[in-house]
Amino acid sequence: MSSIHEVSSTVDSSMPYDLLVVGGGINGCGIARDAAGRGASVLLVEQDDLASHTSSASTKLIHGGLRYLEYYEFRLVREALMERERLLKIAPHIIWPMRFVLPHSKMLRPAWLLRTGLFLYDHLCPNMTLPRTKALNLRTAPAGKPLRSEYVRGFEYSDGWVQDSRLVVLNAMDAVRVGAKIETRTRLVKAVRGPQGWTATLENTRTGEQSTVQAKALVNAAGPWVAELLKDRLNVPSRNRVRLVKGSHIVVPRVFEGAQAYIFQNPDKRIVFAIPYEQDFTLIGTTDVPWEQDPGHVEISPDEITYLCESVNRYFTKTVRPEDVVWTYAGVRPLYDDNSGNASAVTRDYVLDVDATAAPILSVFGGKITTFRKLAEHAVEKLAPHLPVLRKPGWTDGTPLPGGEFAPKDFDAQLSRFRAHAPHLSERTSWRLMRNYGLRAYIIATSTPEGMGQMFGDTLSAREVDYLIDNEWARTAEDILWRRSRLGLFVSDADRAALQTYVEGRLQGDATPDSNPGQVARQNVA
């Protein structure tokens, strides 16, 4: 396995690409995958690492958005629930079902309203495969054990969990499999529009080296930077606006036992989730705070930490305190500005704006991680009248993402098979590798411990690090510990420093890098 080219040596300036995609979040990678699979020549550029910002700062849920029913967003919820079913099938390693417990608070929404909303939630999606809602007696149900005694009634419903940043990377890998080029640490400096195409100046953010490419059409999937890109670097006016809303999360030592998650109502009508996280922790979020500062530098505030602690302390018997927090993260959601006065009420729907007054440009406003695949499909369909190569049927709804070439019900059997392949791995490590990589875990794990190489902490091996460098655009210890995995929660400072040294040595030692990660043969393990 070899590593990835820098932009100066891989971007082909000799002929125009059909599509230049700006932004390596979930929407950009989803669009690149769909378009390349229909036969378009695609180049995607990302100024940082894949999923560096919004797409790795979600609540990690593939869900319809139960609370959006309160704002009458029935089409959005229906589309999201249908996408939930599709994504569970095409990425069963990184997306899996989860049951959510909703305690009823007499001081907030009435029980009949919750029951009605959950009935709609179960029936808006045709052919739903997940278990439906059921009522709970919280005094006798195991899920009621962590809750305070005043919560007597509740409901349990289904949604899905996702490894969000891995979903982005797997889309990028599959985009490469079908012919796209992905260049990280590559910034669009400017693009000049002509009647037949775009001339774009790109900059390697590590070396400062610039190159120029031609593209027939451009996709602006820059997320929080979508408006800035249009105005300052593309000189394209837009009638649409983006509204930045910060969402923050805290991670604390595990508060409750069991595989279920909890959804709590608050007096301000917002909801907060408490979710099992990385086996040893509980993830709590999110907030909705208007944001007008730099979207590239976002941190949780002390007030948000207090808010999240108070939110769960209304429900759990075990108190969560700010000093219990072991990790926090925050991201900016680039929501379509629908002029709502309340940040929580701003639509999570998306708007795709096509300007074809000269060379076409499509800009993505809003969206949510659950509907990324449908958003990408719609985006490609909107571009198809201007790019004939895209006039082919959609294909992404049934094609597995890398490593996910098995049925969701077969995960446990696949895990058992993998443990037999690498019996030296602990049960915990085997589970993590299969959950992160699916069938591609066989590329990483050797049958004997000697083949795994240097260890960085208890579970991260040089073998896995090499795979991430060679196939998943990993360039720093942070890429590996916080976006390709969440092992940063477990690794010591000394191991982190050793990992960074190892990564730098690998990158410096690769004399003939390969610009197309993701093309390792799909593993079909019987």
VOGU-3710 file (C-alpha; in Angstrom, 3 decimals, decimal comma):
1> mssihevsst> 0,000/0,000/0,000  1,252/3,447/-0,885  0,077/6,920/0,017  -1,631/9,835/-1,656  -0,233/12,443/-4,001  -0,211/16,097/-3,122  -2,344/18,279/-5,403  0,547/19,607/-7,485  1,352/16,170/-8,838  -2,148/14,765/-9,360
11> vdssmpydll> -4,419/17,478/-10,691  -4,597/17,047/-14,457  -4,547/20,489/-16,071  -4,395/19,197/-19,647  -8,133/18,673/-20,135  -11,265/19,974/-18,433  -13,069/17,994/-15,771  -16,814/17,701/-16,161  -17,307/18,699/-12,537  -15,244/20,478/-9,892
21> vvgggingcg> -16,706/19,909/-6,424  -15,590/22,285/-3,670  -16,041/20,867/-0,178  -15,095/17,530/1,365  -18,005/17,159/3,748  -20,823/14,673/3,378  -22,662/16,599/0,654  -19,596/17,210/-1,488  -18,405/13,609/-1,254  -21,911/12,296/-1,910
31> iardaagrga> -22,253/14,437/-5,046  -18,780/13,454/-6,283  -19,634/9,773/-5,843  -22,969/9,986/-7,633  -21,660/12,069/-10,548  -18,537/9,962/-11,096  -20,626/6,800/-11,052  -22,714/8,195/-13,917  -19,589/8,666/-16,008  -18,552/12,266/-15,286
41> svllveqddl> -14,913/13,185/-14,745  -14,925/14,660/-11,240  -12,374/16,487/-9,117  -13,211/17,235/-5,480  -11,072/19,612/-3,433  -11,173/20,126/0,339  -9,131/22,797/2,076  -8,616/20,686/5,227  -9,175/16,994/5,945  -12,335/15,213/4,855
51> ashtssastk> -15,164/15,837/7,355  -13,042/18,352/9,249  -15,955/20,554/10,243  -19,735/20,129/10,246  -19,799/16,541/8,988  -17,816/15,210/11,958  -19,646/17,332/14,544  -23,139/15,865/14,277  -25,107/13,974/16,919  -24,191/10,821/14,937
61> lihgglryle> -27,799/9,938/14,090  -29,448/8,675/10,932  -32,979/9,743/11,771  -36,139/11,230/10,381  -36,110/14,091/12,841  -39,027/13,421/15,160  -39,171/17,019/16,362  -39,456/18,365/12,795  -43,050/17,093/12,760  -43,825/19,896/15,194
71> yyefrlvrea> -42,903/22,357/12,432  -45,006/20,463/9,827  -41,915/19,357/7,858  -43,671/16,189/6,736  -41,896/15,889/3,364  -38,472/16,247/4,989  -39,281/13,663/7,677  -40,672/11,216/5,131  -37,631/11,579/2,877  -35,274/11,188/5,849
81> lmererllki> -37,054/8,070/7,092  -36,891/6,504/3,630  -33,200/7,374/3,426  -32,666/5,830/6,857  -33,849/2,511/5,424  -31,533/2,786/2,409  -28,476/3,777/4,421  -28,954/0,934/6,891  -28,662/-1,425/3,919  -25,709/0,120/2,074
91> aphiiwpmrf> -23,520/0,805/5,135  -24,417/-1,827/7,762  -20,971/-1,635/9,353  -21,042/2,082/10,260  -24,839/2,534/10,521  -27,021/0,425/12,771  -30,445/0,564/14,473  -30,868/2,059/17,917  -33,879/2,272/20,219  -34,677/5,668/21,770
101> vlphskmlrp> -36,530/6,133/25,047  -38,699/9,245/25,363  -39,905/9,836/28,947  -43,120/11,812/29,237  -42,904/14,977/31,312  -46,285/16,295/32,505  -44,936/19,853/32,400  -44,098/19,732/28,682  -45,778/18,218/25,610  -48,901/16,185/26,445
111> awllrtglfl> -48,754/12,404/26,079  -51,381/12,372/23,317  -49,237/14,717/21,224  -46,174/12,515/21,655  -48,197/9,417/20,798  -49,602/11,073/17,676  -46,174/12,255/16,556  -44,675/8,812/17,033  -47,565/7,197/15,144  -46,841/9,493/12,195
121> ydhlcpnmtl> -43,121/8,783/12,549  -43,770/5,050/12,229  -46,105/5,393/9,250  -44,565/8,125/7,091  -42,022/5,595/5,829  -43,434/2,801/3,648  -41,886/-0,635/4,183  -40,234/0,338/7,459  -38,065/-2,532/8,695  -37,231/-1,255/12,191
131> prtkalnlrt> -39,339/-2,092/15,252  -42,216/0,311/15,787  -42,995/2,495/18,776  -44,233/1,000/22,005  -45,404/2,532/25,275  -43,300/1,962/28,385  -44,030/1,743/32,086  -40,797/3,336/33,288  -41,239/1,951/36,803  -40,959/-1,618/35,554
141> apagkplrse> -39,120/-1,409/32,194  -35,307/-1,822/32,383  -34,917/1,402/30,389  -36,582/3,284/33,245  -33,969/2,282/35,808  -31,596/5,263/35,216  -34,479/7,759/35,350  -35,865/9,750/38,238  -38,983/8,399/39,929  -41,330/11,152/38,708
151> yvrgfeysdg> -41,111/9,764/35,168  -43,689/7,015/35,079  -44,713/6,783/31,417  -42,687/6,884/28,262  -42,292/5,660/24,702  -39,622/3,706/22,861  -39,047/4,135/19,112  -36,420/3,308/16,479  -33,806/5,355/14,664  -30,226/4,813/13,525
161> wvqdsrlvvl> -26,668/5,532/14,654  -23,876/6,530/12,262  -20,120/6,936/12,410  -20,490/10,336/10,753  -16,937/11,160/9,657  -16,463/7,610/8,393  -19,575/7,983/6,265  -17,851/10,913/4,542  -14,617/9,001/3,967  -16,399/5,937/2,603
171> namdavrvga> -18,283/8,103/0,113  -14,967/9,620/-0,970  -13,411/6,175/-1,347  -16,313/4,953/-3,450  -16,147/8,118/-5,547  -12,540/7,225/-6,349  -13,562/3,653/-7,141  -15,849/4,946/-9,887  -13,298/7,404/-11,266  -13,276/10,615/-9,220
181> kietrtrlvk> -10,169/12,365/-7,928  -10,175/13,584/-4,314  -7,621/16,152/-3,187  -7,503/17,120/0,472  -5,521/20,041/1,911  -6,353/21,798/-1,346  -8,001/25,203/-1,317  -9,922/26,874/-4,101  -8,281/30,293/-4,308  -10,583/31,604/-7,030
191> avrgpqgwta> -12,471/30,502/-10,097  -13,141/32,539/-13,224  -16,332/31,827/-15,112  -16,593/31,678/-18,863  -19,458/30,789/-21,193  -18,295/27,176/-21,557  -16,493/26,443/-18,299  -14,607/27,472/-15,186  -10,893/28,145/-14,731  -10,021/27,414/-11,119
201> tlentrtgeq> -6,851/28,216/-9,197  -6,062/25,657/-6,498  -3,542/25,904/-3,685  -1,886/23,146/-1,713  -2,399/24,384/1,851  0,738/22,605/3,055  3,222/23,771/0,442  1,546/26,884/-0,947  2,036/25,539/-4,469  -0,693/26,532/-6,921
211> stvqakalvn> -2,150/24,855/-9,983  -4,917/25,628/-12,467  -7,698/23,337/-13,654  -10,615/23,629/-16,061  -14,115/22,377/-15,316  -17,332/22,475/-17,309  -19,422/22,926/-14,140  -18,800/23,677/-10,477  -20,499/22,470/-7,288  -20,296/24,707/-4,244
221> aagpwvaell> -20,648/22,287/-1,323  -18,535/24,393/1,024  -20,970/24,111/3,927  -20,524/27,065/6,302  -18,436/28,788/3,617  -21,039/28,440/0,831  -21,981/32,137/0,794  -18,393/33,364/1,212  -17,266/31,185/-1,684  -19,928/32,612/-3,984
231> kdrlnvpsrn> -19,240/36,213/-3,062  -15,481/36,404/-2,587  -13,939/33,642/-4,688  -16,452/33,027/-7,480  -17,993/36,475/-7,879  -21,459/34,957/-8,308  -24,479/36,752/-6,807  -27,056/34,618/-4,984  -30,600/35,242/-3,802  -30,241/32,557/-1,130
241> rvrlvkgshi> -28,640/32,963/2,257  -27,145/30,579/4,772  -27,776/30,788/8,509  -25,038/29,475/10,776  -26,164/27,673/13,916  -23,676/26,170/16,358  -24,388/22,747/17,800  -22,264/21,521/20,717  -21,915/18,158/22,461  -20,296/16,795/25,595
251> vvprvfegaq> -18,955/13,314/26,304  -18,943/11,954/29,865  -18,225/8,566/31,462  -21,131/6,212/30,880  -24,242/7,357/32,730  -26,485/4,335/32,127  -26,332/0,689/31,099  -27,914/-0,807/28,019  -27,832/-0,212/24,271  -30,766/2,222/24,270
261> ayifqnpdkr> -30,468/5,992/23,897  -32,645/8,667/25,498  -34,358/11,736/24,073  -35,295/14,369/26,648  -37,670/17,325/26,365  -36,599/20,608/27,911  -38,640/23,553/29,206  -37,417/25,671/26,259  -39,096/23,099/23,939  -35,717/21,865/22,665
271> ivfaipyeqd> -34,710/18,223/22,900  -31,400/16,717/24,019  -30,123/13,213/23,308  -28,113/10,970/25,641  -26,531/8,171/23,632  -24,157/5,267/24,368  -20,803/6,249/22,913  -17,640/4,265/22,172  -18,666/1,603/24,721  -17,373/3,511/27,781
281> ftligttdvp> -19,072/6,890/27,457  -22,324/8,789/27,040  -22,702/11,431/24,325  -25,001/14,339/25,225  -26,217/16,975/22,764  -27,014/19,179/21,077  -27,423/22,928/21,454  -28,721/25,451/18,908  -26,850/28,762/19,140  -26,700/31,413/16,395
291> weqdpghvei> -23,121/31,767/15,116  -21,626/34,774/13,344  -17,913/34,151/13,857  -15,346/32,118/11,891  -16,950/28,711/11,166  -13,503/27,134/11,093  -12,873/27,778/14,787  -15,821/26,635/16,852  -15,807/25,632/20,524  -18,421/24,841/23,114
301> spdeitylce> -19,072/27,593/25,649  -19,285/27,104/29,438  -22,972/28,056/29,248  -23,617/25,280/26,740  -21,893/22,721/28,970  -24,063/23,844/31,881  -27,179/23,700/29,697  -26,491/20,128/28,571  -25,721/18,957/32,100  -28,909/20,546/33,452
311> svnryftktv> -30,935/19,031/30,615  -30,028/15,445/31,450  -30,030/16,021/35,199  -33,771/16,703/34,994  -34,154/13,053/34,018  -31,255/10,881/35,230  -30,765/9,866/38,845  -27,001/10,009/38,308  -25,866/13,623/38,245  -23,746/14,847/35,347
321> rpedvvwtya> -21,443/17,744/36,255  -19,276/19,974/34,067  -16,188/18,505/35,691  -17,240/15,042/34,464  -16,817/16,074/30,820  -13,944/14,210/29,149  -14,360/15,658/25,668  -16,421/18,253/23,848  -16,968/19,072/20,218  -18,888/21,730/18,355
331> gvrplyddns> -19,766/22,381/14,741  -21,589/24,959/12,689  -24,634/23,850/10,739  -24,999/25,828/7,504  -28,802/25,940/7,445  -30,875/27,475/4,696  -32,067/30,843/6,014  -35,876/30,681/6,039  -36,142/33,773/8,293  -37,211/31,785/11,369
341> gnasavtrdy> -36,793/33,761/14,570  -35,778/30,712/16,633  -32,543/28,869/15,737  -34,170/25,546/16,670  -37,006/26,204/14,220  -34,805/26,910/11,190  -35,549/24,286/8,543  -33,176/21,332/8,176  -34,326/20,953/4,580  -31,969/21,811/1,732
351> vldvdataap> -32,061/24,153/-1,246  -30,069/23,468/-4,424  -29,480/26,659/-6,376  -28,375/26,287/-10,023  -27,061/29,332/-11,870  -26,571/28,586/-15,561  -26,324/32,145/-16,921  -22,835/31,122/-18,065  -20,875/27,980/-17,083  -23,182/26,255/-14,574
361> ilsvfggkit> -22,705/26,340/-10,820  -24,790/24,494/-8,248  -24,697/25,690/-4,629  -25,889/23,602/-1,689  -27,701/25,435/1,095  -28,662/23,473/4,202  -29,259/19,745/4,500  -28,716/17,059/7,119  -26,498/14,015/7,178  -29,424/11,578/6,890
371> tfrklaehav> -30,536/12,974/3,531  -27,088/13,458/1,970  -27,554/10,662/-0,600  -30,894/12,017/-1,820  -29,472/15,547/-1,851  -26,603/14,320/-4,031  -28,999/12,550/-6,377  -31,116/15,706/-6,706  -27,992/17,808/-7,286  -26,793/15,588/-10,128
381> eklaphlpvl> -30,267/15,584/-11,681  -30,324/19,402/-11,583  -26,967/19,528/-13,361  -27,867/16,898/-15,964  -29,557/19,345/-18,403  -26,246/21,241/-18,546  -23,937/18,186/-18,479  -25,258/15,458/-20,797  -22,855/12,895/-19,319  -24,992/12,950/-16,148
391> rkpgwtdgtp> -28,179/11,912/-17,961  -28,012/8,372/-16,645  -30,114/6,650/-13,981  -29,305/7,082/-10,312  -27,327/4,190/-8,858  -26,365/4,973/-5,261  -29,509/3,768/-3,473  -28,531/0,110/-3,604  -24,745/0,105/-3,964  -22,882/-0,730/-0,733
401> lpggefapkd> -20,241/1,620/0,574  -16,739/0,115/0,945  -16,742/-2,661/3,534  -20,520/-2,852/3,715  -21,065/-5,709/1,288  -23,202/-7,781/3,662  -26,769/-7,734/4,967  -27,420/-5,747/8,168  -28,699/-8,865/9,928  -25,373/-10,600/9,256
411> fdaqlsrfra> -23,131/-8,263/11,243  -22,765/-10,608/14,222  -21,921/-13,525/11,926  -19,358/-11,403/10,089  -17,832/-10,375/13,410  -17,514/-14,018/14,499  -15,847/-14,888/11,211  -13,437/-12,003/11,570  -12,529/-13,026/15,125  -11,625/-16,459/13,831
421> haphlserts> -9,411/-14,815/11,192  -7,509/-12,752/13,792  -7,916/-14,579/17,124  -5,120/-12,556/18,751  -7,271/-9,405/18,716  -9,342/-8,624/21,783  -13,114/-8,788/21,490  -13,244/-5,010/21,834  -10,685/-4,419/19,072  -12,370/-6,891/16,715
431> wrlmrnyglr> -15,703/-5,136/17,219  -14,163/-1,731/16,587  -12,412/-2,819/13,393  -15,539/-4,433/11,973  -17,659/-1,420/12,929  -15,195/1,011/11,337  -14,146/-0,940/8,244  -16,600/-3,773/7,729  -15,145/-6,401/5,384  -12,109/-4,203/4,794
441> ayiiatstpe> -11,003/-5,072/8,318  -9,479/-8,165/6,715  -7,040/-5,908/4,863  -5,872/-4,515/8,194  -5,834/-7,473/10,547  -3,173/-10,139/10,160  -3,656/-13,654/11,456  -0,804/-13,269/13,959  0,023/-10,365/16,285  3,512/-9,922/14,834
451> gmgqmfgdtl> 2,104/-8,608/11,573  0,286/-5,702/13,221  3,474/-3,738/13,869  4,017/-0,954/16,407  1,147/-0,231/18,787  -0,057/3,253/19,691  -2,041/2,554/22,828  -3,965/-0,670/23,368  -5,773/-1,060/20,046  -4,254/1,162/17,336
461> sarevdylid> -1,622/-0,664/15,288  0,842/0,524/12,665  -0,969/-1,808/10,271  -4,195/0,182/10,741  -2,361/3,510/10,530  -0,747/2,442/7,242  -4,158/1,518/5,865  -5,558/4,937/6,793  -2,630/6,774/5,217  -2,734/4,671/2,066
471> newartaedi> -6,490/4,485/1,537  -8,300/7,153/3,559  -6,351/10,398/3,137  -5,105/10,428/6,763  -2,294/12,950/7,108  -1,992/13,644/10,838  -2,515/11,947/14,170  -5,635/14,076/14,581  -7,086/12,744/11,326  -6,656/9,216/12,654
481> lwrrsrlglf> -7,641/9,701/16,292  -10,663/11,974/15,865  -12,095/11,510/12,359  -11,132/8,030/11,119  -11,790/6,773/14,656  -12,566/8,167/18,103  -9,482/6,602/19,657  -8,415/10,038/20,871  -10,611/9,278/23,888  -8,290/6,416/24,846
491> vsdadraalq> -4,783/7,309/23,655  -2,209/8,930/25,964  -0,259/12,057/25,073  2,871/9,959/24,643  1,140/7,570/22,238  -0,328/10,520/20,340  3,121/12,054/19,901  4,560/8,704/18,810  1,729/8,339/16,300  2,372/11,774/14,809
501> tyvegrlqgd> 6,066/10,965/14,447  5,211/7,681/12,741  2,752/9,345/10,334  5,284/12,028/9,379  7,913/9,379/8,775  5,547/7,403/6,540  4,661/10,461/4,485  8,286/11,506/4,046  9,271/7,963/3,104  6,770/7,528/0,273
511> atpdsnpgqv> 8,675/8,271/-2,901  5,983/7,141/-5,364  2,621/7,969/-3,831  -0,672/6,871/-5,338  -3,381/9,498/-5,795  -6,271/7,064/-5,839  -6,946/5,650/-2,387  -10,091/3,614/-2,072  -9,219/1,319/-4,956  -8,155/-1,636/-2,838
521> arqnva> -10,208/-4,547/-4,156  -13,502/-5,033/-2,391  -13,242/-7,956/0,000  -15,830/-10,686/-0,477  -15,320/-12,908/2,502  -17,349/-16,074/2,444
//
